[in-house]
Amino acid sequence: MNDPNQRVILLVEDNEDDELITLRAFRKSNIHNPVVVVRDGAEALDYLFIQGKHADRDPAIKPQIVLLDLHLPRIDGLEVLRRVRSDSRTRTLPVVILTSSKEERDLVEGYQLGVNSFVHKPVDVTDFFESVRQLGMYWLVLNELPPQRR
């Protein structure tokens, strides 16, 4: 992963089954972008801010999108979003909450904090595949980013 023009997906997911289904859905949808998987909110922040165990990653390679679960170990997804939106380096980074949470307060707070989209993980695997395919098509193909995020 040395090309700074790569459209990297940052998947913040602590559930291995959901990770595997997401990666499989990308492959089946012919979305072959590199996917970086981190398991908790603290590691997500380390990756995004190039610190901790990710201090040596190439800063030129920026995620195109963050798929963010809410219920994460160490630092929850809403706090990750809060920190992403409060830092000028990541403020315009597209963040999609991809969660099984049905809590209205999570939805409301996510949008108050500046999430770009909030998607419930469908229980049905076929529906989950379709949701991930549509997310990939929109955010990686159709959506146009501001110049500093390209």
FENVEN-V485913 format. One record per backbone hydrogen bond with DSSP energy under -1.0 kcal/mol. CO is the residue of the C=O (numbers start at 0). NH is the residue of the N-H. Records with the same first field share a line. If there is no record, write none. Layout:
BEGIN
CO->NH ; NH
END
This chain:
BEGIN
2->5
5->7
7->63 ; 64
8->35
9->66
10->37
11->68
14->18
15->19
16->20
17->21
18->22
19->23
20->24
21->25
22->26
23->27
24->28
25->30
26->29
33->8
35->10
37->12
39->43
40->44
41->45
42->46
43->47
44->48
45->50
50->53
51->54
53->56
57->60
64->9
65->95
66->11
67->97
69->71 ; 76
72->40 ; 74
75->79
76->80
77->81
78->82
79->83
80->84
81->85
86->89 ; 90
89->92
93->65
94->115 ; 116
95->67
96->118
98->120
102->106
103->107
104->108
105->109
106->110
107->111
108->112
109->114
116->96
118->98
123->127
124->128
125->129
126->130
127->131
128->132
129->133
130->134
131->135
132->136
133->137
134->138
135->139
136->140 ; 141
137->142
145->148
END
